[in-house]
Amino acid sequence: MIAQDKSSSDQFRMDVYAITRLIPEGRVSSYGAIAASIGAKGSARRVGWVLNGSFDAVPSVPAHRVVNRLGLLTGRMHFPENMPMDELLIAEGVEIKGDRVLNFEELHWDPMVECEIE
C-alpha cells in the first residue's frame, strides 16, 4: 500500500510539473487552476507544496508563475535567495505591486481553458 501511495504522490508531482511547464512566459496561473486541471480540485495547497520542491527539477519548472487565486505571491518565501519570485516575474514583464500581480485577471492562464488536457 505504501508503494501505491508513493506512486500516486509521484504522479501528482509529475502532473503539477507538466502543467506548470506549459504556463507561457509573462503569464501566471493559480494553484487552484492547476489542481483542477489535473483532476484534483480542492488540492491547491498540495500543488503549492509540490512546487516548493521543484527548484532543482530537470527540466526546470517555472514555479514563479504560480500565484494564489487573488494574484498574490503567497509562495514567495519558499524561493531561494538567488531567485526571488517577484524578480523572476518582473523579468518576464509581469508587473508586481505589494506582492500582487497587477492585471491578474488579464494575465491569468487557466489550463482548463487555454490548453488541451488529456
C-alpha positions in Angstrom: 0.0 0.0 0.0 2.9 2.4 0.7 4.3 1.8 -2.8 0.9 2.8 -4.3 0.7 6.0 -2.2 4.3 6.9 -3.4 3.3 6.1 -6.9 0.2 8.3 -6.6 2.2 11.1 -5.0 4.9 10.9 -7.8 2.1 11.1 -10.4 0.6 14.1 -8.7 4.0 15.8 -8.7 4.7 14.9 -12.3 1.3 16.2 -13.4 1.8 19.5 -11.5 5.2 20.0 -13.0 3.9 19.2 -16.5 1.1 21.7 -16.3 3.3 24.4 -14.7 5.8 24.0 -17.6 3.0 25.0 -20.0 2.4 28.4 -18.4 3.6 30.9 -21.0 6.3 33.4 -20.1 4.8 36.7 -18.9 1.6 34.9 -17.7 0.6 33.4 -14.3 -1.7 30.7 -13.2 -3.1 29.8 -9.8 -2.6 26.8 -7.5 -6.3 26.0 -7.8 -6.4 26.2 -11.6 -3.5 23.8 -11.7 -5.1 21.4 -9.2 -8.4 21.5 -11.1 -6.7 20.8 -14.4 -5.1 17.6 -13.2 -8.4 16.3 -11.6 -7.6 17.3 -8.1 -9.9 20.2 -7.5 -9.6 21.4 -3.9 -5.9 20.5 -3.7 -4.4 24.0 -4.3 -2.3 23.8 -1.1 -0.9 20.4 -2.2 0.1 22.0 -5.6 1.9 24.7 -3.6 3.8 22.2 -1.5 4.8 20.3 -4.7 6.1 23.4 -6.3 8.1 24.3 -3.2 10.2 21.2 -4.0 10.6 22.0 -7.7 13.6 24.3 -7.7 16.1 21.6 -8.7 13.8 19.8 -11.2 15.1 19.0 -14.7 13.8 20.3 -16.9 13.1 23.4 -14.9 9.7 24.2 -13.5 8.6 27.9 -13.7 7.1 27.8 -10.2 7.4 31.6 -10.0 4.4 31.8 -12.5 2.0 30.2 -10.0 0.3 32.5 -7.5 -2.8 32.3 -5.4 -6.4 32.9 -6.7 -6.1 36.7 -6.0 -2.8 37.1 -7.7 -0.8 37.3 -4.5 2.7 35.9 -4.4 2.0 33.7 -1.4 4.7 31.3 -2.2 7.5 33.9 -2.4 9.1 33.0 0.9 9.9 29.5 -0.3 12.0 30.7 -3.2 15.8 30.6 -2.9 17.5 33.9 -2.2 19.2 33.8 -5.6 15.9 33.6 -7.5 13.3 35.8 -5.8 9.8 35.1 -7.2 8.9 38.7 -7.8 12.2 39.4 -9.7 11.6 36.4 -11.9 8.1 37.6 -12.8 9.3 41.2 -13.3 12.0 39.9 -15.7 9.2 38.4 -17.8 7.3 41.7 -17.9 4.8 40.9 -15.1 4.1 44.0 -13.0 4.1 43.4 -9.3 2.9 45.8 -6.6 2.7 45.0 -2.9 3.4 41.3 -3.6 0.5 41.1 -6.0 0.3 40.7 -9.8 -1.2 43.7 -11.4 -3.7 43.0 -14.1 -4.0 39.5 -12.7 -7.3 38.8 -14.5 -5.7 39.5 -17.9 -2.5 37.6 -17.2 -4.2 34.6 -15.6 -3.6 31.4 -17.6 -6.2 28.8 -17.0 -5.1 25.4 -18.3 -8.7 24.2 -18.5 -9.4 27.0 -21.0 -6.1 27.6 -22.7 -4.8 24.1 -23.4 -6.0 20.6 -24.1 -5.7 18.3 -21.1 -5.6 14.7 -22.0 
